[in-house]
Amino acid sequence: MTQVPQEPAGKPVRHKFAKKLFTNAKEGSLPQLMIAENENVQSKFVVQKVLELREQGVPLDEIAVLFRSSFLSFDLEIEFAKANIPFLKFGGFKFIETSHVKDMIAYLRVLENPRDAVSWNRILLLIGGIGPRSAEKIIDGILQQRTATSTVASFWEQYHGYPEPVRELFSLLKSLSPERVPPADKVSRLVTYYHPVFKNRYDDHAKRKKDLEMFEQIASRYDNVGTLLADLALEPPNESVADITAPGHEEEFLVLSTIHSAKGLEWNSVFVLYALDGRFPTSRAAESIEEMEEERRLMYVACTRAKEHLFITYPINVYDRESGLILTKPSRFLEGLSENLLEPWVIQLE
């Protein structure tokens, strides 16, 4: 009779299976580790490389971009839309489809255009005690006052007859209305105002909070709200990339996916985003051996989805609000790898 070693009660028994990786391919390019100056440079590199691959004959549906968490693709989604690259996202909503991001966009839209009745209706209904009928009356009053007001600045003065919560909103919007206030500051103050509503409305607000943090980061690279809103309004097209469409591929879509949703799938070319310690693995994973091992397995899954080309990217100087640290180092899972296995590059965009 053979005795099997037992772990302490309450802990799962862990089994380690040895893996011997091999390939039948005779030749091929090394995986590349791409170091980006910041998050937007990372996104622009991916866009540029996708277009290059497409010109080389790799179909869009043979290209995938993988990431640890859904919010990590938001900046890239905007760049894909600007470049007319169609994509499908798996494992999370697209950036502009999330309801809390739509709320933030509505605040910015009424700042940019105080006659936007649809956006007014959305943000007024977020206020406790304001229902559809009250919102309609307030919007009618807003439109009448806006018609009678010659300038945007003087318009924001006309709010004294509204209920206290509405006056509070108007007071905030008035303070944010000057063009000299940078978009990043406007978004930051709107997020602070929105936070109590946000916590009350969503049970998973702690998870969604990362989306709002990413929104603030995206806003920081814009000089005015109008340009930010224009880019957010862009939708990826329903056809292949213009001018480089291959015959018979009218319905090509690049894949954006969380790594969890990519298990069991393969593509010709794969990008793994944010291979940055603190993002992948996450900062929280360091608190548990089991969680860290799960992160390691996810990295293994991500890297083994590529059949021909693998690009692992990470931006530097990323501020992590949760830990209060500046993230600059590549994922610990990449430490110690020889340049014979992983070719490092620093991204320089022209």
Backbone hydrogen bonds, N-H to C=O, Kabsch-Sander energy under -0.5 kcal/mol:
donor,donor_aa,acceptor,acceptor_aa,energy
11,K,8,P,-1.9
17,F,15,H,-0.5
18,A,16,K,-0.5
21,L,19,K,-0.6
32,Q,310,L,-2.6
33,L,343,E,-2.6
34,M,32,Q,-0.7
34,M,312,I,-3.3
35,I,33,L,-0.6
35,I,345,W,-2.8
36,A,34,M,-0.6
36,A,314,Y,-2.5
42,Q,38,N,-1.8
43,S,39,E,-1.9
44,K,40,N,-2.6
45,F,41,V,-2.2
46,V,42,Q,-2.0
47,V,43,S,-2.3
48,Q,44,K,-2.4
49,K,45,F,-2.9
50,V,46,V,-2.6
51,L,47,V,-2.1
52,E,48,Q,-1.9
53,L,49,K,-2.7
54,R,50,V,-2.4
55,E,51,L,-2.1
56,Q,52,E,-1.5
57,G,54,R,-1.4
58,V,53,L,-2.4
62,E,59,P,-1.8
63,I,60,L,-1.8
64,A,269,S,-2.2
65,V,255,V,-2.8
66,L,271,F,-3.5
67,F,257,S,-1.4
72,L,69,S,-1.5
73,S,70,S,-1.7
74,F,71,F,-1.4
77,E,73,S,-2.4
78,I,74,F,-1.5
79,E,75,D,-1.6
80,F,76,L,-2.8
81,A,77,E,-2.1
82,K,78,I,-2.1
83,A,79,E,-1.7
84,N,81,A,-1.1
85,I,80,F,-2.6
88,L,254,L,-2.6
90,F,256,L,-2.6
97,E,94,K,-1.6
98,T,94,K,-0.8
98,T,95,F,-1.0
102,K,98,T,-2.1
103,D,99,S,-1.9
104,M,100,H,-1.7
105,I,101,V,-2.4
106,A,102,K,-2.1
107,Y,103,D,-1.9
108,L,104,M,-1.9
109,R,105,I,-2.3
110,V,106,A,-1.9
111,L,107,Y,-1.4
112,E,108,L,-2.1
113,N,109,R,-2.9
116,D,113,N,-2.1
117,A,115,R,-1.6
120,W,116,D,-2.1
121,N,117,A,-2.4
122,R,118,V,-1.8
123,I,119,S,-2.2
124,L,120,W,-2.5
125,L,121,N,-1.8
126,L,123,I,-0.5
127,I,124,L,-1.6
130,I,127,I,-1.9
131,G,129,G,-0.7
135,A,131,G,-2.7
136,E,132,P,-2.3
137,K,133,R,-2.1
138,I,134,S,-2.4
139,I,135,A,-2.7
140,D,136,E,-2.3
141,G,137,K,-2.2
142,I,138,I,-2.6
143,L,139,I,-2.7
144,Q,140,D,-2.2
145,Q,141,G,-2.5
146,R,142,I,-2.6
147,T,143,L,-2.0
148,A,144,Q,-1.6
149,T,145,Q,-0.7
149,T,146,R,-0.7
155,F,151,T,-1.4
156,W,152,V,-1.2
157,E,154,S,-1.2
158,Q,155,F,-1.9
159,Y,157,E,-1.6
162,Y,159,Y,-1.6
166,V,163,P,-0.6
167,R,163,P,-2.4
168,E,164,E,-2.4
169,L,165,P,-1.6
170,F,166,V,-2.6
171,S,167,R,-2.6
172,L,168,E,-1.9
173,L,169,L,-2.7
174,K,170,F,-2.8
175,S,171,S,-1.8
176,L,172,L,-1.3
177,S,173,L,-1.0
177,S,174,K,-0.7
181,V,178,P,-1.5
185,D,182,P,-0.5
186,K,182,P,-2.1
187,V,183,P,-2.7
188,S,184,A,-2.3
189,R,185,D,-2.3
190,L,186,K,-2.1
191,V,187,V,-2.6
192,T,188,S,-1.8
193,Y,189,R,-2.1
194,Y,190,L,-2.7
195,H,191,V,-1.6
198,F,194,Y,-2.8
199,K,195,H,-2.7
200,N,196,P,-1.7
201,R,197,V,-1.8
202,Y,198,F,-1.9
205,H,202,Y,-1.2
207,K,204,D,-0.7
208,R,204,D,-2.1
209,K,205,H,-1.8
210,K,207,K,-1.0
211,D,208,R,-1.3
212,L,208,R,-1.2
213,E,209,K,-2.0
214,M,210,K,-2.2
215,F,211,D,-2.0
216,E,212,L,-2.1
217,Q,213,E,-1.9
218,I,214,M,-2.5
219,A,215,F,-2.5
220,S,216,E,-1.4
221,R,218,I,-1.4
222,Y,219,A,-1.8
228,L,224,N,-1.5
229,L,225,V,-2.8
230,A,226,G,-2.1
231,D,227,T,-2.2
232,L,228,L,-2.2
233,A,229,L,-1.6
234,L,230,A,-0.6
234,L,231,D,-0.8
244,I,241,V,-1.3
249,H,246,A,-1.6
252,E,249,H,-0.9
254,L,86,P,-2.4
255,V,63,I,-2.0
256,L,88,L,-3.1
256,L,254,L,-0.5
257,S,65,V,-2.5
258,T,90,F,-1.7
259,I,67,F,-1.8
262,A,258,T,-0.6
262,A,259,I,-1.2
263,K,260,H,-0.8
265,L,262,A,-2.1
267,W,305,R,-2.6
268,N,62,E,-0.5
269,S,62,E,-2.3
270,V,309,H,-2.6
271,F,64,A,-2.5
272,V,311,F,-2.9
273,L,66,L,-2.7
273,L,271,F,-0.6
275,A,313,T,-2.9
276,L,274,Y,-2.4
277,D,329,K,-2.3
278,G,281,P,-2.2
279,R,276,L,-2.9
280,F,276,L,-3.1
280,F,281,P,-0.7
283,S,278,G,-1.3
285,A,282,T,-0.6
286,A,282,T,-0.5
286,A,283,S,-1.0
287,E,284,R,-1.8
288,S,285,A,-1.7
292,M,288,S,-2.1
293,E,289,I,-2.2
294,E,290,E,-1.9
295,E,291,E,-2.1
296,R,292,M,-2.1
297,R,293,E,-2.1
298,L,294,E,-2.1
299,M,295,E,-2.1
300,Y,296,R,-2.1
301,V,297,R,-2.7
302,A,298,L,-2.8
303,C,299,M,-2.4
304,T,300,Y,-1.7
305,R,302,A,-1.3
306,A,303,C,-0.8
307,K,267,W,-2.6
308,E,268,N,-2.4
309,H,268,N,-2.5
311,F,270,V,-2.8
312,I,32,Q,-3.4
312,I,310,L,-0.5
313,T,272,V,-2.8
313,T,311,F,-0.6
314,Y,34,M,-2.2
316,I,36,A,-1.6
318,V,327,L,-2.2
319,Y,317,N,-0.6
320,D,318,V,-0.5
320,D,325,L,-3.0
321,R,319,Y,-0.7
324,G,320,D,-2.4
325,L,320,D,-0.8
327,L,318,V,-3.7
327,L,325,L,-0.6
328,T,326,I,-0.5
331,S,275,A,-2.4
334,L,331,S,-2.3
335,E,332,R,-0.8
337,L,334,L,-1.5
341,L,338,S,-2.1
342,L,338,S,-1.9
343,E,31,P,-2.8
345,W,33,L,-3.0
347,I,35,I,-2.8
347,I,345,W,-0.5
